[in-house]
Amino acid sequence: MPDTDVIVVGAGPTGLLLAAELRLGGAEVLVLERLTEPTTQSRAGAIHARSVEIFDQRGRLEHLGEVARDDHGHFGGLDLDLGQLPTVHPGRMKIGQARVEAMLTDWVTELGGEIRRGYEVTSLEQTESEVVVNGSLTARYVVGCDGERSSVRALAGFDFLGVDAELELLRADVRGIEVPFRFFQRYPAGLAIALPIDGGLIRLVVHEFGRPPQTRSGPVEFAEVVAAYQRVTGEDVSAGEPVWVDAFGNTARQVTEYRRGRVLLAGDAAHHLMPVGAQAINLGLQDAFNLGWKLAAEVRGSAPAGLLDSYHAERHPVGARVKTNIQAQAQLLLGDASVDPLREVFRELITHDTVRDHLAATIAGLDVRYGESPHPLVGARLPFSALTTDSGLTDTTSLLRSGRGLLLNLSGEPWTAAGVDVVSAKVEPGSVLSDVDGVLVRPDGHVAWVAGTGPLEAAVERWFGV
């Protein structure tokens, strides 16, 4: 017998959300993390609407505490209004990654998951029935959520195609300075960002046009950031106390497959993208939300044929699309004066409602739709709707808290289905659901079936195996 059902490698947001979803689905899970203590560094400084919806659907949003919301986003450094998004959580939440990880760590622990820190994965061996980690730990499946330098990806032999960084940006979280707010402000020599983040810190980001990645014998020094920031903006930030300093670039890589036998990848381990606009953390959280219930069903023995393979089929195209999106933004963001005409065209296009709404939904992760269907709801996330049941008032978000499948019956007739929660309800006139008699919803909140699009029994069997 394996030691556990699933080993998740990496205790970042993706790995922790995956571990929680696995526990909700009834799987035993062990999280292995190389770091001995949770990091206080926050690569991401915000989460977008779809990630907020995910946390709300699981009842975890309130556990993040008080968080400021901001309608101000960007596409390639061009202002983009996120306040008109079709969700009850428009805009973005300005919260550091460390706070998200702390909330998820508590949740995994509450659900009975184990997080083992100070454990580095150095070997993987697959057999027909299990995966052996470091020669001793065994699990039925291993999921690498261990970031852009994933050891799981390398050890399992995944092909990681794309391009390495050609340009470099420097970043520092700094205490004790006052500096004018800058949001992708362009100068003749480069661009600069200076904005407040969690903990009373100022995040500085600077890029000198044309600057390639530098070869260093050690970590990035704050002096490099100070010098580059002064060359670009003319301002001296040397009085600041650096808390975290790093460098990143416009790398764009993605694995060709998200699953190789009993080893799977999610988050930055599956796609290494330039961390711009908090899209990377959103992409990883959505990977985990898609995979968790499917892998839990697989280890429980209740998964229908092909369910686990649908993880790659659904998420790889999404990752590829986001990669293209970020590569396009990199051209607008990191290009020198030669891209100014292109930036002006995009600036004008973004003022049009249809363009703005399209780009905002893409950035926020709200436009993801799995598969093809003539009905616009099938494959899309279930939109929020207030509901009235025999027990009183509720809503679509609350009905997804259990992490189970949901058959929402709006027909007024008695319906039954095995393996999912069945709720009969009424919607208000004008609701996005007012024209349908019912929907079958997957645990990740995406619609699997709408009444009138085919037999309900076939959809239940396709997604839930009963």
GUGUKE-666406 format. One record per atom (N, C-alpha, C, O): residue in one letter; x, y, z. Coordinates in steps of 0.1 Angstrom, whole numbers, plus 5000, padded with zeros to 4 digits. Layout:
<nodes>
AXYZ/...
</nodes>
This chain:
<nodes>
M500849885000/M500050005000/M500950135000/M501850135008/P500550224991/P501350354992/P501150425005/P500150405012/D502050515008/D502050595021/D500850685021/D500250715031/T500450735009/T499350835008/T498750824994/T499350764985/D497650884992/D497050894979/D497850984969/D498150944958/V498051104974/V498751204965/V499751274973/V499551324984/I500951284967/I501951374972/I501951504963/I502151494951/V501751614969/V501851744963/V503251804966/V503551824978/V504051834956/V505351894959/V505252044956/V504952094945/G505452124967/G505352264967/G504152324975/G503052284972/A504452414984/A503452464993/A503252614990/A503052694999/G503152644977/G502752774972/G501252774971/G500552684975/P500652884965/P499252894964/P498652774956/P497552724960/T499252734945/T498752624937/T498752494944/T497752424945/G499852464951/G499952334958/G499052324970/G498452224972/L498852434977/L498052434989/L496552434985/L495752354991/L496152504974/L494752494970/L494452354965/L493352294968/L495352294958/L495252154953/L495052064965/L494151974965/A495952074975/A495851984986/A494451994993/A493851894997/A493952124995/A492652145001/A491552074992/A490652014998/E491552094979/E490552034971/E490651884971/E489551814971/L491851824972/L491951684973/L491351634986/L490651524986/R491551704997/R490951665010/R489451675009/R488751585015/L488951785003/L487451795002/L486951674994/L485751634997/G487651624985/G487251514976/G487451384983/G487151274977/G488051374995/G488251245002/G489551184999/G489651065003/A490551244994/A491851184992/A492751225003/A492751335009/E493651125006/E494751155016/E495851225008/E496151194997/V496451335015/V497451415007/V498551455017/V498351475029/L499751455011/L500951495018/L501651605009/L501951584998/V501851725015/V502451835008/V503951835012/V504251845024/L504851835003/L506251845006/L506751975001/L506552014990/E507452045010/E507952185007/E509452195010/E509852155021/R510252245001/R511652255003/R511952355014/R512952335022/L511252465015/L511552565025/L511152515039/L510152455041/T511952555049/T511652515063/T510552595069/T509952545079/E510352715065/E509352805070/E508552875059/E509152895048/P507352905061/P506652985051/P507353115048/P507853185057/T507353145035/T508053275031/T507153395034/T505953385034/T507753505037/T507053625039/T507153715026/T506553825025/Q507853655016/Q507953735003/Q506753704995/Q506153594995/S506253804988/S505053794979/S505353824965/S505453944961/R505653724957/R505853744943/R504653814937/R504753914930/A503453764940/A502253824935/A501653924945/A501753894957/G501154034940/G500654134949/G499154154948/G498554244954/A498454064940/A496954084939/A496453944934/A497153864928/I495153934935/I494453824929/I493253874921/I492653974926/H492953814910/H491853864901/H490553794904/H490453704913/A489553844897/A488153804900/A487853654900/A487153614909/R488453574891/R488153434891/R488753364904/R488053284909/S489953414908/S490453354920/S489653394932/S489453314941/V489153514932/V488253564943/V487053474944/V486553434954/E486453444932/E485253364931/E485553224937/E484753164944/I486753174933/I487053034938/I487153034953/I486552944959/F487753134959/F487853134974/F486453154980/F486153094990/D485653234973/D484253254978/D483453124977/D482653094987/Q483653054967/Q482852924965/Q483252824975/Q482352734978/R484352834981/R484752744992/R484652805006/R485052745016/G484052925007/G483852985020/G485153035026/G485253045038/R486153055018/R487453095024/R487753245022/R488753295027/L486953315015/L487253455012/L487353545025/L488253625026/E486453515034/E486453595047/E487653565055/E488053645063/H488353455053/H489553415060/H490753495056/H491753485062/L490653575045/L491753655041/L491753785049/L492753865048/G490753815056/G490653945064/G490354055055/G489854045044/E490554175060/E490254305052/E491254315041/E492454325043/V490654325029/V491554345017/V490954455008/V489754455006/A491854545004/A491454654995/A491154594981/A491854504976/R490154654975/R489854624961/R490154734952/R490054854956/D490654704940/D491054804931/D490554774917/D490754664912/D489954874911/D489354854897/D490454874886/D490254854875/H491654924891/H492654974882/H493554854878/H494254804886/G493554814865/G494454714860/G495154764848/G495254884846/H495754674841/H496554714829/H496654594819/H496454484823/F496954634807/F497254534797/F498554594790/F498454694783/G499654524792/G500954574787/G501254704792/G501954784785/G500854744804/G501254874810/G500254984806/G500355094810/L499154944798/L498155044794/L496955024804/L496554914807/D496455144809/D495355134818/D494155054813/D493755064802/L493654964822/L492554884818/L491554884830/L491954844841/D490354914828/D489254924838/D488754784841/D488254714832/L488954734853/L488454604857/L487154614865/L486654504870/G486654724866/G485454744875/G484154714868/G483154704875/Q484154684855/Q482954644848/Q482754494846/Q481954454838/L483654414852/L483554274850/L482254214854/L481654254864/P481754104847/P480554044850/P480653944861/P480553824859/T480753994873/T480953914885/T480553994897/T480554124897/V480253934908/V480054004921/V481354044927/V481354114937/H482454014921/H483754054926/H484554114915/H485654064911/P484154234910/P484854304900/P486154354905/P486354364917/G487054404896/G488354454900/G489254344904/G489154234900/R490254384913/R491154284918/R491354314933/R491254424937/M491754214940/M492054224954/M493554244956/M494354164951/K493954354963/K495354384965/K495854314978/K495754374989/I496354204976/I496754114987/I498054044983/I498153994972/G498954034992/G500253974989/G500053824989/G499253764996/Q500953754981/Q500853614980/Q501053544994/Q500453434996/A501853605003/A502153545016/A500853525024/A500653425031/R499953625023/R498753615030/R497853515024/R497153445032/V497853495011/V497053395005/V497553255009/V496753165013/E498853235010/E499453115014/E499153075028/E498852965032/A499153185037/A498853155051/A497353115053/A497153015061/M496453175046/M495053125046/M494952985041/M494252905047/L495552955030/L495452815025/L496152715033/L495652605035/T497252755040/T497952665049/T496952625061/T496852505064/D496352725066/D495352695077/D494252605072/D493852515080/W493752625060/W492652545055/W493052395053/W492352305057/V494252375047/V494752245045/V494852165059/V494552055060/T495452235068/T495552175082/T494252145088/T494052035094/E493252235086/E491852215092/E491252085085/E490552015092/L491552065073/L490951955065/L491751825068/L491351715063/G492851825075/G493551705079/G494651675069/G495251565070/G495051765061/G496251745052/G497551765060/G497551845069/E498551705055/E499851715062/E500851795053/E500951775041/I501451895059/I502451975052/I503851945058/I504051975070/R504751895051/R506051855056/R507151955050/R507351945038/R507652035058/R508652135054/R510052085055/R510351995063/G510952155048/G512352125048/G512651995040/G513551925044/Y511751955031/Y511951825024/Y512051855009/Y511151915002/E513251825003/E513551854989/E513451724981/E514051624985/V512751724970/V512551604962/V513751594952/V514051694945/T514451484953/T515651464945/T515551344935/T516351334926/S514551264937/S514351144928/S512851104928/S512151124937/L512451064916/L511151014913/L511250884905/L512050874896/E510450784909/E510350664901/E508950614900/E508250594911/Q508450594888/Q507050554886/Q507050404884/Q507850344877/T506050344890/T505750204888/T504350194882/T503750304880/E503850074880/E502450064875/E501450114884/E500350154880/S501750104897/S500650134907/S501050254916/S500150294924/E502250314916/E502550414925/E503750494920/E504450464910/V504050604927/V505250684925/V506150684938/V505650704949/V507450654936/V508350654947/V509150784947/V509850814937/V509050854958/V509750984960/V510950964969/V510850914980/N512151004964/N513350994972/N513650854977/N514250844988/G513150754970/G513550614973/G512750554985/G512850434987/S511850634991/S511150585003/S509650615004/S508850535007/L509350745001/L507950785002/L507150734990/L507650744978/T505950684992/T505150634980/T503850704980/T503250734991/A503250724968/A501950774966/A501350724953/A502150674944/R500050724952/R499450674940/R499750774929/R499850744917/Y499750904932/Y500051014923/Y500951114929/Y500951134941/V501751184921/V502551294925/V502151414916/V502051404904/V501951534922/V501751654915/V502751754918/V502951794929/G503451794908/G504551904909/G503952044909/G503452084898/C503952104920/C503452244921/C504652334926/C504452424934/D505852294922/D507052344928/D507752454919/D508952464920/G506952524912/G507452644906/G508152634893/G508252524887/E508652754889/E509252764875/E510552674874/E510852644863/R511252644885/R512452564884/R512052424889/R512952354896/S510952374886/S510352254892/S511352134891/S511752094880/S511652074902/S512351944902/S511551834897/S512051734891/V510251834900/V509351724896/V509251724880/V509351614874/R509151834874/R509151844860/R510451784854/R510351714844/A511551824859/A512851774854/A512951624856/A513351544847/L512651574869/L512851434872/L511951344864/L512251234861/A510751394861/A509751314854/A509951324839/A509251244831/G510751404834/G511051414820/G510051484811/G509951454799/F509351584817/F508451664809/F509151754799/F510251804802/D508651764787/D509251854777/D508651994780/D507452014782/F509652094781/F509252224785/F509652324774/F510752374774/L508752354765/L509052424753/L508752574754/L507852614762/G509452654746/G509252794747/G510552874745/G511552824740/V510652994751/V511753074749/V512253124763/V511353154772/D513553134765/D514053194777/D514053344777/D513853404766/A514253404788/A514153554789/A515253614780/A516353574780/E514853724773/E515753804766/E515953944772/E516954014769/L515053974781/L515054104788/L514854084803/L514253984807/E515454174811/E515354154825/E514754274832/E514954394828/L513954244843/L513454354852/L513954324866/L514154214870/L514154434873/L514654424887/L513454464896/L512654544893/R513354394907/R512254414917/R512754414931/R513654334935/A512254504939/A512654514953/A511454564961/A510754654958/D511154494972/D510254534983/D511054614993/D511954554999/V510654734996/V511554825003/V510654895015/V509554925013/R511354905026/R510754975037/R511455105040/R512655115037/G510755205044/G511355325049/G511655435039/G512555515041/I510955435028/I511155535018/I509855595013/I508755535014/E509855715009/E508755785002/E509155804988/E510155874985/V508355754979/V508655774965/V507255794958/V506255734961/P507255874947/P505955904940/P505455774934/P506155684930/F504055754935/F503455644929/F503655634914/F503555734907/R504055524910/R504355504895/R503755364891/R503955264898/F502955364880/F502355244876/F502755224861/F502055284852/F503755154859/F504355124845/F504555264838/F504255284827/Q505255354846/Q505555484840/Q506755464831/Q507755414835/R506655524819/R507655514809/R508555634808/R508055744810/Y509855614806/Y510855714805/Y511655684792/Y511555584787/P512455784788/P513255754776/P514155634778/P514455564768/A514655604790/A515555494792/A514955364797/A515555264797/G513655364801/G513055244806/G511655274812/G511055374809/L511255184821/L509955204828/L510155174843/L511155104847/A509255224851/A509355204865/A507955194871/A506955244867/I507955114882/I506755094891/I507255124905/I508255084909/A506355194912/A506555214926/A505155224933/A504355314930/L504755124940/L503455114946/L503455054959/L504254964962/P502455084968/P502455034982/P501854884981/P500954864973/I502354804990/I501954664991/I501754625005/I501954715014/D501354505008/D501154465022/D502354495031/D503554495026/G502154515044/G503154525053/G503854665053/G504854685059/G503154765047/G503754895047/G504954915038/G505755005040/L505154815029/L506254825020/L505954895007/L504754915003/I506954935000/I506854984986/I507554884977/I508654844979/R506754844967/R507354754956/R507954844945/R507154924939/L509254824943/L509854894931/L510154794920/L510754684923/V509854824908/V510254744897/V510754844886/V510254954884/V511854804880/V512554884870/V513054804859/V513554694861/H512854854847/H513454794835/H514154894826/H513555004823/E515354874823/E516054954813/E515954894800/E516354784797/F515354974790/F515054914777/F516254844771/F517354904771/G516054724767/G517154644760/G518054574770/G518954504765/R517854584783/R518754524793/R518454374793/R517354324796/P519554294789/P519354144789/P519554084803/P520054164812/P519153964806/P519453904819/P520953904822/P521753874813/Q521253934834/Q522653944838/Q523053814845/Q522353744851/T524353784843/T524953664849/T525553714863/T526353804864/R525053644873/R525453684887/R526053564894/R525653444892/S526953584903/S527453474911/S526653454924/S526853354931/G525753544927/G524953534939/G523553604937/G523253634925/P522853634947/P521553694946/P521653844941/P522753894941/V520553894936/V520554034931/V520754124943/V520254104954/E521654224941/E521954324952/E520954444950/E520654484939/F520554494962/F519754614961/F520454724954/F519754814948/A521754734955/A522454844948/A522154844933/A522154944927/E521954724927/E521654714913/E520254784910/E520154854900/V519354764919/V517954824917/V518154974919/V517555044911/V518855014929/V519055164931/V519655224919/V519155334915/A520655164914/A521355224902/A520455234890/A520455334883/A519755124887/A518955114876/A517755214877/A517355284868/Y517155224889/Y516055314891/Y516455454890/Y515655534884/Q517655484894/Q518155624892/Q518455654878/Q518155764873/R518955564870/R519255584856/R517955604848/R517955684839/V516955534852/V515655544845/V514855664849/V514355744841/T514655694863/T513755794868/T514555924872/T513856024873/G515755904875/G516556014881/G516356034896/G516856124902/E515655934902/E515455944917/E516355844924/E516655734919/D516655884936/D517555804945/D516655734956/D515955794964/V516655604955/V515955524965/V516855444974/V516455344981/S518155484975/S519055414983/S518855414998/S519355335005/A518055515003/A517755525017/A516855415022/A516655395034/G516155345012/G515255235016/G515955115022/G517055085018/E515255035030/E515754915035/E515054795028/E513854775029/P515854725020/P515354615011/P514854495020/P515654455028/V513654445017/V513154325024/V513354205015/V513554095019/W513254235002/W513354124992/W513754184979/W513154294975/V514654124972/V515154174959/V515254054950/V515753954954/D514854074938/D515053964928/D515054024914/D514854144912/A515253934904/A515253974890/A514353874883/A514353754886/F513653914872/F512853824864/F512853884850/F513253994847/G512353794841/G512353834827/G511153794819/G510153754825/N511253794806/N510153764798/N510153624793/N509853594781/T510553524801/T510553384798/T509053344794/T508153394801/A508953254785/A507653204781/A507753064777/A508053024766/R507452974787/R507652824784/R506352754790/R505752804799/Q506052644784/Q504952554788/Q505252414785/Q505852384774/V504952324794/V505152184791/V504152134780/V503152194779/T504552034773/T503751984762/T502551894767/T501551874760/E502751844779/E501651764785/E501651794800/E502651804806/Y500451794806/Y500351824820/Y500351694828/Y500351694841/R500351574822/R500351454829/R501251354821/R501151344809/R502151284829/R502951174824/R502751064834/R503351054844/G501850974830/G501550854839/G500950904852/G499850954852/R501650874863/R501150914876/R501751044882/R501551074893/V502351114873/V502951244877/V502251354869/V502151344856/L501751454876/L501151574869/L501751704874/L502551704884/L501551804866/L502151934869/L500952044870/L499952024863/A501152144878/A500252254879/A500952374882/A502052374888/G500352494879/G500952624883/G502252644875/G502352604863/D503152724881/D504452764874/D505252644870/D506152654861/A505052524876/A505752404872/A505352364858/A506152304850/A504152404854/A503652364841/A503852474830/A503852454818/H503952604835/H504052714826/H504852824833/H504452874844/H505952864828/H506852974833/H506553094825/H506953104813/L505953194831/L505553314824/L506053434831/L506353434843/M506253544824/M506653674830/M505553714840/M504353724837/P505953734853/P504953764863/P504453914862/P504954004868/V503453934854/V502954064851/V501454064853/V500753984847/G500954154862/G499554164864/G498854054872/G497654044871/A499653974879/A499153864888/A498453764880/A497553684885/Q498753744867/Q498053644859/Q498653504862/Q497853404861/A499853494866/A500453364869/A499853294881/A499553174880/I499653374892/I499053314904/I497553274901/I497153164905/N496853354893/N495453314889/N495453184881/N494653094883/L496353174871/L496453054863/L496752934871/L496152824869/G497652944881/G497952824889/G496752784898/G496552664900/L496052884904/L494952854912/L493852784904/L493252694909/Q493652824892/Q492652764883/Q493052624879/Q492252534878/D494352604877/D494852464875/D494452374886/D493952264884/A494752424898/A494452344910/A493052314912/A492652204916/F492152414909/F490752404911/F490152304901/F489252224904/N490752294889/N490352204879/N490752064882/N490051964880/L491952044887/L492551914889/L492051844902/L491851724902/G491851924913/G491651864926/G490551764927/G490751654931/W489351804922/W488151714923/W488351594914/W487851484917/K489051614902/K489251494893/K490151394899/K489951274898/L491251444904/L492251354910/L491751284923/L492051164925/A490951354930/A490251294942/A489351184938/A489351074944/A488551204927/A487651104922/A488450984917/A488050864919/E489651004911/E490450894906/E490950804917/E490850684916/V491450864928/V491950784939/V490850714947/V491050614953/R489650774947/R488550714953/R487950594945/R487250514950/G488350594932/G487850484924/G486450514918/G485850424912/S486050644918/S484750674913/S484850754900/S483750794894/A486050784895/A486150864883/A485750794871/A486150674869/P484950854862/P484650784849/P485950784840/P486850864843/A485950704830/A487050694821/A487350834815/A486450904810/G488550864815/G489050994808/G488951114817/G489351224812/L488351104829/L488251224837/L489551294840/L489751414838/L490551214845/L491851264848/L492551324836/L493251424837/D492351264825/D493051314813/D492351444808/D493051524801/S491151474813/S490551604809/S491251714815/S491051834811/Y492051694825/Y492851804831/Y493751864821/Y493751984819/H494551784814/H495451834804/H494551894792/H494852004787/A493551824788/A492751864777/A492152004779/A492052084770/E491752034792/E491152164795/E492152274798/E491952384794/R493152234806/R494052344811/R495152374802/R495652494802/H495652284794/H496752314785/H496452434775/H497252524774/P495252424769/P494952534760/P494752664767/P495152774762/V494252664780/V494152784787/V495552844790/V495752964789/G496452754794/G497852804797/G498552854785/G499252954785/A498252794773/A498852844761/A498352974757/A499053064752/R497052994759/R496453124756/R496953234765/R497253344761/V497153204778/V497653304787/V499153334784/V499553454784/K499853234779/K501253254775/K501353354764/K502153444764/T500453334754/T500453424742/T500053564747/T500653664742/N499053574756/N498653704761/N499753774767/N499953894765/I500553704776/I501553774783/I502753804774/I503353914776/Q503053724764/Q504053764754/Q503653884747/Q504553974744/A502353904743/A501954024736/A502154144746/A502554254741/Q501754124758/Q501954234768/Q503354274770/Q503754394771/A504254174769/A505754204771/A506254294759/A507054374762/Q505654264747/Q506054354736/Q505654494739/Q506454594736/L504454514744/L504054654746/L504754714758/L505054834758/L505054634768/L505554684781/L507054714780/L507554814785/L507854624774/L509254624775/L509954684763/L511154704762/G509154714753/G509654774741/G510054924743/G509454984751/D511054964736/D511455104737/D510555194729/D509355154726/A510955314725/A510155414718/A509655354704/A508655404699/S510255254699/S509855194686/S508455134687/S507755114677/V507955094699/V506655034701/V505555134704/V504455104706/D505955264705/D504955364709/D503755374699/D502655394704/P503955364686/P502755364677/P501855244680/P500655264680/L502355124683/L501555014686/L500855044700/L499655004701/R501555104709/R500855134722/R499755234720/R498755224727/E499955324711/E498855424709/E497655364703/E496555394706/V497855264694/V496655194688/V495955114699/V494755124699/F496755044707/F496054964718/F495355064728/F494255024733/R495955174731/R495355264740/R494055314735/R493055324743/E493955334722/E492655374716/E491655264716/E490455284719/L492155144713/L491255024712/L490654994726/L489454964727/I491355014737/I490954984750/I489755074755/I489055044764/T489655184748/T488555274752/T487155224747/T486155274751/H487255134738/H485955074733/H485454964742/H486254874746/D484254964745/D483654874756/D483954734753/D484354654761/T483754684740/T483854544737/T485354504738/T485554394743/V486254584734/V487654554736/V488054554751/V488754454755/R487654654758/R487954664772/R487354534779/R488154474787/D486154504777/D485554394784/D486154264780/D486354174789/H486654244768/H487254124763/H488654104771/H488954004776/L489454214770/L490754204777/L490654194792/L491354114798/A489654264798/A489554254812/A489054114817/A489654064827/A488154054809/A487753914813/A488953814811/A489053724818/T489753844801/T490953754799/T491853764811/T492353664816/I492253894814/I493153914826/I492553854838/I493353794846/A491253864841/A490653824853/A490353674853/A490053614864/G490553604842/G490253464841/G488753424841/G488453314844/L487953514837/L486453494837/L485953434824/L484853394823/D486853444813/D486353404800/D486753254797/D486553214785/V487153174807/V487553044804/V486352954802/V485352954810/R486352884791/R485252794788/R485852664783/R486652664774/Y485452554789/Y485952414786/Y485052344775/Y483852334778/G485652304765/G484852224754/G484052324746/G484152444747/E483252254737/E482452334728/E480952284730/E480752164731/S480052374729/S478652354730/S477852464724/S478352584725/P476752434718/P475952544713/P475352634724/P474952754721/H475252584736/H474752664747/H475852744753/H476852684757/P475652874755/P476752954760/P477152924775/P478252954779/L476252864783/L476652824796/L477452704798/L478252694807/V477352604789/V478052484790/V479552504788/V479952554778/G480252454798/G481752474798/G482152604805/G483352614809/A481252694807/A481652824813/A481452814828/A480852714833/R481952904836/R481752904850/R480252944853/R479653024846/L479752884864/L478352914867/L478253054872/L478953094882/P477453144866/P477353284870/P476653294884/P475753204887/F476953394891/F476253414904/F474753444902/F474353514893/S473853384910/S472453414909/S471853384923/S472153284929/A471053474927/A470253454940/A469253354937/A468653344926/L468953274947/L467953164946/L467053164958/L467353204969/T465853104956/T464953074967/T464652924967/T464152874957/T464852864978/T464552724980/T463452704991/T463052804997/D463052584993/D462052565004/D462652595017/D461952625027/S463952595018/S464652635031/S464952775033/S465352825043/G464652855022/G464953005023/G465753055012/G465952985001/L466353165014/L467253235004/L468653175004/L469153145014/T469153154992/T470553114991/T471053164977/T470453254971/D472153114973/D472753164960/D473653054954/D473952954961/T474053074942/T474752964935/T476152944941/T476652834942/T476753054946/T478053044953/T477952954965/T478852864967/S476952984973/S476852904986/S476652754983/S477052674991/L475952724972/L475652584969/L476852504965/L476852384964/L477952574962/L479252504958/L480252484969/L481352434967/R479852524981/R480752524992/R481252384995/R482452365000/S480452284993/S480852144997/S481952084989/S482551984993/G482152144977/G483152084968/G482551964960/G483351884954/R481251944960/R480551834953/R479951884940/R479752004939/G479551794932/G478751834920/G477351874924/G476951834935/L476751954916/L475452014919/L474552004907/L474852044896/L473351954910/L472251954900/L471252064905/L470552034915/L471252174899/L470352284902/L469052274894/L469052304882/N467952234900/N466752214894/N465852344894/N465452384905/L465652404883/L464852524883/L463552504875/L462852604872/S463152384873/S462052344864/S460652344872/S459652364866/G460752334885/G459552314892/G458952174893/G457952144900/E459652084886/E459351944886/E460351864895/E461451914896/P459951744900/P460951674908/P462051604899/P461651544889/W463251624903/W464451564896/W465251494906/W465251524917/T465951384900/T466851314909/T468151284900/T468051284888/A469251264907/A470551234901/A471451174912/A471451224923/A472151074909/A473051004918/A474451074918/A474851124907/G475051074929/G476451124930/G476651274931/G477751324931/V475551354931/V475651494932/V474651554941/V473651484944/D474851674946/D473751734954/D472651784945/D472951844934/V471451764948/V470251804940/V469551914948/V469051884959/V469452034942/V468752144949/V467652194939/V467952234928/S466452204944/S465352264936/S465252414941/S465152434953/A465152504932/A465052644935/A464352724925/A464052674914/K464152854928/K463552944919/K464553064918/K465153094927/V464553124906/V465353244904/V464453364901/V463353344897/E464953484903/E464253604900/E464253624885/E465153594878/P463153684880/P463053724866/P464253814863/P464653904870/G464853794851/G466053874847/G467353814851/G468453854847/S467353704859/S468553634863/S469153574851/S468453544841/V470453554851/V471153484840/V470653344839/V470953274828/L470053284849/L469553154848/L468053144846/L467453034847/S467353254844/S465953254843/S465353184831/S464153154831/D466153164821/D465653104808/D466052954808/D465852894797/V466552894818/V466952754818/V466152684829/V465852734839/D465852554826/D465152474836/D466052404846/D465652354856/G467352404843/G468252344853/G469652334847/G469852334835/V470652314856/V472052304852/V472752204861/V472452184873/L473652124855/L474552034862/L475852104863/L476452144853/V476352124875/V477652194878/V478652104884/V478452034893/R479852114878/R481052044884/R481452104897/R481152214900/P482252024904/P482752084917/P483652214915/P483752284925/D484252234903/D485052354901/D484152464896/D484752574892/G482852454897/G481952564893/G481652584879/G480952674875/H482252494870/H481952504856/H480752414852/H480552304858/V479952464843/V478652404840/V478952284830/V479552304820/A478452164834/A478552044826/A477452014817/A477551944807/W476252074821/W475052034813/W473952144816/W473852194827/V473252174806/V472052264807/V470852184801/V470952124791/A469752194808/A468552124804/A468252164789/A468252274785/G467952054781/G467652074767/G468852054758/G468652054746/T470052034764/T471252014755/T471651864754/T472651834748/G470751774759/G471051634759/G470551564771/G470151634781/P470651434772/P470151364784/P471051394796/P472251394796/L470351424807/L470951444820/L471851324824/L472951344829/E471251204822/E471951084827/E473351074820/E474251024827/A473451104808/A474651094801/A475751194806/A476851164807/A475251314810/A476151414815/A476651374829/A477851394832/V475751324837/V476151274851/V477151164850/V478151154857/E476951064840/E477850954839/E479151004833/E480250964837/R479151104824/R480351154818/R481251224829/R482551204828/W480751294838/W481551374847/W481651314861/W482551334868/F480651224865/F480651174878/F480651024879/F480750964890/G480550954867/G480650814867/G479550734873/G479750614876/V478350794875/V477250724880/V475950744872/V474950694875/
</nodes>
